[in-house]
Structure formats: structure tokens, C-alpha cells
């Protein structure tokens, strides 16, 4: 029974191949007689996965600027856990959610000495309301907001998506017109690459849409005890850093001295004997100058007495 079914299947397959070959030959003859083959090829319908291109950039350029907003708030609270729960309520009450939450408590579980951070994601048009409600949770010590204009990125991404979809449609038409296996393989490879690029652009567009539609608020939580401890530790931190600098300088000085010791020892071996010899030489010269000359000094001459007037000079004999 199975052999009979296989035989029938082979016959049907052979008939289908023969009909396809006959259809190709008659189509070739009709194109030769009618003119350009491209004029007689029907357009291939676009698949459901690649919708027809639309003017995605028209609404962006004609509408308002596309702004992505973020904010940051620093709060001083008495209870970190209770403040984190209040921030949860703020986000969900405005139609948003909590992105990330980090709460640090000491080992004894004292909530008055903890700290933490909570990221809120709310609709963009609810940003101001969210900031007001966040400020009511504790004492605001710092607040900042940021608005980034992403209109050019949105327009550029939409234009590239439109161009990529048109390119995919052309490749699909070429695949329908290709006859040989090599041509089909080449077109299919290029088509796969274009579809991957389109998926990447669609992901970028989705991310931009999310940044525009929502606003992110980073909330930092600290207790008064932590704030006072941080302020009191400022002077201690400065002293500690000064001590570290001095210790580093001392280590550098020790290294320099250790590097110079061999050269200092060599200089001492060479110059100390020279200094000793020179000192002995100077002492010898000083002693020679101190010895008196043994040559006797000449006797002083007799004083000459002037002769009186009228007195004959004495006979020298």
C-alpha cells in the first residue's frame, strides 16, 4: 500500500514539474514577441512582515519638538523603607512604575541610619506632578531636571526606516523575477541583510518613542543621621587624606635615599681619603712655617756721638 502511494506521489510530482517547464517556455515565447520582459512581469505583493512604506517623518517635522525628559531629586527622610514605599505609590498613582530600587540598611536593621535610591518612570506629561509628590515624601536637598531634544534623531530614524522598507520591496520584486538559483541566492542574501537592518532601526525608533513618552526620575534617599555623619566626616576625611599624602611623600623619600646610598658610599670611599691627605698636607705646611730661622741677627751698630765744636776728631787707630 505504501509503495502504491509513493508511486502516485512520484507521478504527480513529475506532472507538476512538466507543467512548470511548459509554462516557462510559453511565457518566454510570449515575452519575446511582446517586447521588454519587465513590462509583462506582475508586481509581487509585499509580505505581511514588511508593510508598505509610509511617510513616518511627516508628522514629526510638522508637529511639536520631540523632547526626552529626565529629573533627579535628593531627599532627607526619617525612614528609608517607608519613603521607598511612598515613592512606589507615587509612580503607580500616576500611571508609571518603579524601574530600579536599592535600599541599604545597617546590620541591626535601624531604618534611621539607612540610605537608598529609587528610579521612577512616569508619563512625560505627569513629570511636574510626580516631582511635587516626590518632594512631599521628605526634605528636598537637591533637584535637577534635564530636557533633551531628540527631534532630529526621530526624523532621521523614520526616514531611514522608510528607505529601508522601499529597498526591501524592490529586492522582493527582483527575487520574483530571478530565474536561476544563483540569482535567487544573491538577492535573498541581500534581502536578509536589509531586513536585519530594518529590525535594528525599528528597535531604535521604539527606544526613542519610549524616551519621549515617559520621564525618568532618579530619587536619592538619606536619613538625617547619615547626613550628619557625612558632614562630620569631612574634616576627618581631610586629615586622613593629608596623612596619606605625607605617608606617600615619606615612602618616596625613602626610595630616593635607598637609591642614592650606593653612590654615596662610593663617593665616600673616593673622596674621604683625598680629603684626609689634603688636610695632612696643609698641617705639614703650617708646621714648617712656624719653625724659627737659625741664622743670628746682626748686632746693632754703636751709636754715633756727635763731636763737640773745637774738639779734634778721635784717631781711628
PyMOL commands that set and color helices and strands:
alter all, ss='L'
color gray80, all
select helices_A, chain A and resi 2-34+37-40+58-62+80-93+111-113+124-135+151-177+181-213+224-290
alter helices_A, ss='H'
color red, helices_A
select strands_A, chain A and resi 67-76+97-104+115-123+139-149+214-222
alter strands_A, ss='S'
color yellow, strands_A
deselect
rebuild
show_as cartoon
